[in-house]
């Protein structure tokens, strides 16, 4: 790549791609194998059109991109691709961020979601903030090779609510709760792998069985319940079961609004999905309300002039 772009690009005013951390020495065999698969795909699709560095240099480059790249998503947070914005990648992580990174075409935009004092450090989040402290730091260590020491990770103020236990006459023991948390983490990983080879009906069965089992201990607002509800909603959307998707979305939205930070795109995208489902099922009043809630968040996160905002407003007018 260096041969093709020897000069710094517009997004490398402060930091060049070649200066990215790769953490190559910390990669396990699974991560190295995934990188080799990516390199093989690169050669397969583009070898006739581009000149490449040798394999060792590509391994470093892919490792750098994995640690410093950004996932580009649409307004419903569906994956569109990945990109690198070196100067934006200079921002450190916090689980209580004061900015959010959004995208307009090929540009990354950094927008404040809290008041920021002059001289105060700007923090973004590298990960999904739904989960409790231990899970977030497991993800940060696995993908970015550090442990977060932000206020949220130090105080753990939201963990109890995120791991809420069902109120029963005979409350579950501490050991039973620990076992259920372990089960939840395992089933989340099982589902992630199963998406590559199981049918939609089989995936929905995994969701329903796990929700039944976890529901004996966890409240519906528990983040592990929400995770599997979200997966079930995704399967329902895929098979065009709009009523099923709506039922799951209605259960998810209130706890999402509580667990996520203000102006979270995860909350906005859920309101957006709900709004579109209501409209498809001819419930115009509920659809209007949900889409307007999505717009209110997105106007802060994306900016009022973003094309996504215009598209959603047009949807409202057309209905």
C-alpha positions in Angstrom: 0.0 0.0 0.0 2.9 2.3 0.7 4.0 2.0 -2.9 0.6 3.2 -4.0 0.2 6.1 -1.5 3.7 7.3 -0.5 2.4 10.7 0.6 0.1 11.3 3.6 -3.6 11.6 2.8 -6.1 14.2 4.1 -6.9 12.0 7.1 -3.3 11.6 8.1 -2.4 15.1 9.2 -1.6 14.0 12.7 -1.0 10.3 12.4 0.0 8.1 9.4 -1.3 4.6 8.8 2.2 3.2 9.1 2.4 4.6 12.6 -0.6 2.7 13.8 -0.1 0.2 16.7 -0.4 -3.4 15.3 0.0 -5.4 18.6 1.3 -8.2 16.4 3.1 -9.8 19.3 -0.2 -10.2 21.2 -2.2 -11.9 18.5 -3.2 -15.5 19.2 -3.4 -18.2 16.5 -7.1 -17.7 15.8 -6.5 -13.9 15.1 -3.5 -14.7 12.9 -5.5 -17.3 10.9 -8.3 -14.7 10.4 -5.8 -12.2 9.0 -4.4 -14.8 6.6 -8.0 -15.5 5.4 -8.5 -11.8 4.8 -5.2 -11.7 2.9 -6.2 -14.7 0.8 -9.5 -13.0 0.0 -7.7 -9.8 -1.0 -5.5 -11.6 -3.4 -8.5 -13.6 -4.8 -10.6 -10.5 -5.6 -8.0 -7.8 -6.4 -4.7 -9.5 -7.5 -5.3 -8.5 -11.1 -5.8 -4.9 -10.3 -3.3 -4.0 -7.5 0.3 -4.4 -6.6 0.8 -5.8 -3.1 3.5 -5.7 -0.4 4.7 -9.1 0.8 2.7 -11.3 3.2 4.5 -10.1 6.3 3.8 -6.5 5.5 0.1 -7.3 4.9 -0.1 -9.1 8.2 1.1 -6.0 10.0 -1.3 -3.8 7.9 -4.4 -6.0 8.7 -3.4 -6.1 12.4 -3.1 -2.3 12.4 -6.5 -1.9 10.7 -8.2 -4.4 13.1 -7.0 -2.3 16.1 -7.6 1.1 14.6 -10.3 0.8 12.0 -13.9 1.9 12.1 -17.1 -0.1 11.3 -19.3 1.8 8.8 -23.0 1.2 9.4 -26.3 2.5 8.0 -29.0 4.2 9.9 -30.2 0.9 11.3 -26.6 -0.1 12.3 -26.4 -2.7 9.6 -22.8 -3.3 8.6 -21.7 -1.6 5.4 -17.9 -2.0 5.6 -14.8 -0.9 7.4 -12.6 2.2 7.0 -9.6 3.9 8.6 -9.5 7.5 9.7 -6.0 7.8 11.2 -6.5 11.2 12.9 -9.9 10.2 14.3 -8.2 7.0 15.6 -6.1 9.1 17.9 -9.0 9.5 20.3 -8.9 7.3 23.4 -11.7 5.1 24.6 -14.1 5.7 27.5 -17.3 3.8 28.5 -18.8 7.2 29.3 -17.8 9.0 26.0 -18.3 12.7 25.4 -18.3 12.4 21.5 -19.6 10.0 18.9 -18.2 9.2 15.5 -20.6 9.0 12.6 -20.2 8.9 8.9 -21.4 10.9 5.9 -20.3 9.3 2.7 -16.6 8.7 2.9 -16.1 11.2 5.7 -16.0 10.6 9.5 -17.6 13.2 11.7 -16.9 13.6 15.4 -19.8 15.2 17.3 -20.1 16.1 21.0 -22.8 14.4 23.0 -21.9 16.1 26.2 -20.7 19.6 27.2 -16.9 19.6 26.8 -14.8 22.2 28.6 -11.7 23.8 26.9 -8.7 21.6 27.5 -10.9 18.5 28.4 -9.9 15.3 26.7 -12.2 14.0 24.0 -13.3 10.4 24.4 -15.2 8.0 22.1 -16.2 4.4 22.7 -14.6 1.6 20.8 -17.2 -1.0 21.8 -20.9 -1.6 22.4 -21.7 -0.1 25.8 -24.8 -2.2 26.6 -22.8 -4.8 28.6 -21.6 -4.8 32.2 -18.0 -3.8 33.2 -16.4 -7.3 33.1 -17.8 -8.0 29.6 -16.8 -4.6 28.2 -13.2 -5.1 29.5 -13.0 -8.6 28.2 -13.9 -7.2 24.7 -11.4 -4.3 25.1 -8.6 -6.7 26.1 -9.4 -9.1 23.3 -9.7 -6.5 20.5 -7.6 -3.6 21.7 -5.3 -5.0 24.3 -6.1 -2.7 27.3 -8.3 -2.5 30.3 -10.5 0.6 30.7 -10.2 2.6 33.9 -12.9 5.2 33.2 -15.4 6.3 35.9 -18.0 3.8 34.7 -15.5 0.9 34.9 -14.2 2.0 38.3 -17.5 2.7 40.0 -19.6 0.0 38.2 -22.7 2.0 39.0 -24.8 0.5 36.2 -23.8 -3.1 36.5 -26.5 -4.1 39.1 -29.3 -2.7 36.8 -27.7 -4.3 33.7 -27.6 -7.7 35.5 -31.0 -7.4 37.1 -32.3 -10.5 38.8 -36.0 -11.5 38.7 -37.8 -10.8 42.0 -39.0 -14.2 43.3 -40.4 -15.4 46.6 -37.5 -17.8 46.7 -34.6 -15.7 45.2 -31.8 -17.6 43.3 -28.6 -18.2 45.2 -25.4 -16.2 44.3 -24.1 -19.5 42.8 -27.2 -19.9 40.6 -26.8 -16.3 39.3 -23.1 -16.9 38.5 -24.0 -20.1 36.7 -26.7 -18.3 34.7 -24.3 -15.5 33.7 -21.8 -18.1 32.5 -24.6 -19.8 30.5 -25.6 -16.5 29.0 -22.1 -15.7 27.8 -21.7 -19.2 26.4 -25.0 -19.0 24.5 -24.2 -15.6 23.1 -21.0 -17.1 21.7 -22.8 -20.2 20.5 -25.3 -18.0 18.6 -22.6 -15.9 17.0 -21.0 -19.0 15.5 -24.3 -20.7 14.6 -25.3 -17.7 12.4 -22.8 -19.0 9.8 -24.4 -22.4 9.3 -27.9 -22.8 11.0 -31.2 -22.0 9.4 -33.4 -19.0 10.6 -35.8 -21.4 12.4 -32.9 -23.1 14.2 -31.5 -19.7 15.2 -34.9 -18.6 16.5 -35.1 -21.8 18.5 -31.7 -21.0 20.2 -33.0 -17.5 21.1 -36.3 -18.8 22.5 -34.9 -21.6 24.5 -32.1 -19.4 26.0 -34.7 -16.7 26.8 -36.9 -19.3 28.6 -33.9 -20.6 30.6 -32.4 -17.2 31.5 -35.9 -15.8 32.3 -36.1 -18.1 35.3 -33.4 -16.0 36.9 -33.0 -12.7 34.9 -35.5 -9.8 34.5 -36.4 -9.0 30.9 -34.3 -5.8 31.2 -31.1 -7.9 32.0 -28.6 -7.2 29.2 -28.2 -10.9 28.4 -31.9 -11.2 27.9 -31.9 -8.1 25.7 -29.0 -9.5 23.6 -30.9 -12.6 22.7 -34.1 -10.7 22.1 -32.2 -8.5 19.7 -30.9 -11.6 17.9 -34.5 -13.0 17.8 -35.7 -9.7 16.4 -33.1 -9.8 13.7 -34.1 -13.3 12.7 -37.8 -12.2 12.5 -36.9 -9.3 10.3 -34.9 -11.6 8.0 -37.9 -13.9 7.5 -40.2 -10.9 7.3 -42.2 -11.8 10.4 -43.0 -8.2 11.2 -45.3 -8.9 14.1 -42.7 -11.1 15.8 -40.0 -8.5 15.2 -42.2 -5.8 16.7 -42.9 -7.9 19.8 -39.2 -8.2 20.5 -38.5 -4.6 19.7 -41.2 -3.4 22.1 -39.6 -5.3 24.9 -36.1 -4.0 24.1 -36.6 -0.3 23.7 -37.2 0.9 27.2 -34.3 -1.0 28.8 -32.1 0.1 25.9 -32.9 3.8 26.7 -31.9 3.2 30.3 -28.7 1.2 29.8 -27.2 3.1 26.9 -25.7 6.7 27.1 -27.7 9.7 25.9 -27.8 10.1 22.1 -26.8 6.4 21.5 -27.2 5.3 18.0 -28.2 1.9 19.3 -31.3 3.5 20.8 -32.0 5.6 17.7 -31.7 2.6 15.4 -34.2 0.6 17.6 -36.7 3.5 17.5 -36.2 3.6 13.8 -36.8 -0.1 13.3 -39.9 0.1 15.5 -41.2 3.1 13.6 -40.8 1.3 10.3 -42.5 -1.8 11.7 -45.4 0.1 13.0 -45.8 1.8 9.6 -45.6 -1.5 7.8 -48.3 -2.8 10.1 -50.4 0.3 9.5 -50.2 1.7 13.0 -49.5 5.3 11.9 -49.7 7.1 15.3 -47.1 4.7 16.9 -44.9 4.8 13.8 -44.9 8.7 13.8 -43.9 8.7 17.5 -41.1 6.2 17.1 -39.6 7.8 14.0 -39.6 11.2 15.7 -37.8 9.8 18.7 -35.2 8.3 16.3 -34.8 11.7 14.6 -34.3 13.5 17.9 -31.3 11.4 18.7 -29.9 11.3 15.2 -30.0 15.1 14.8 -27.5 15.3 17.7 -25.4 12.2 16.7 -25.4 12.8 12.9 -26.2 16.5 12.6 -29.5 18.0 11.3 -28.2 18.1 7.7 -27.3 14.4 7.4 -29.0 12.5 4.5 -30.3 9.9 7.0 -32.4 12.6 8.7 -33.8 13.8 5.4 -34.7 10.2 4.3 -36.6 9.5 7.6 -38.5 12.8 7.4 -39.5 11.9 3.9 -40.8 8.6 5.2 -43.0 10.4 7.6 -44.3 12.7 4.9 -45.0 9.8 2.5 -47.1 8.0 5.1 
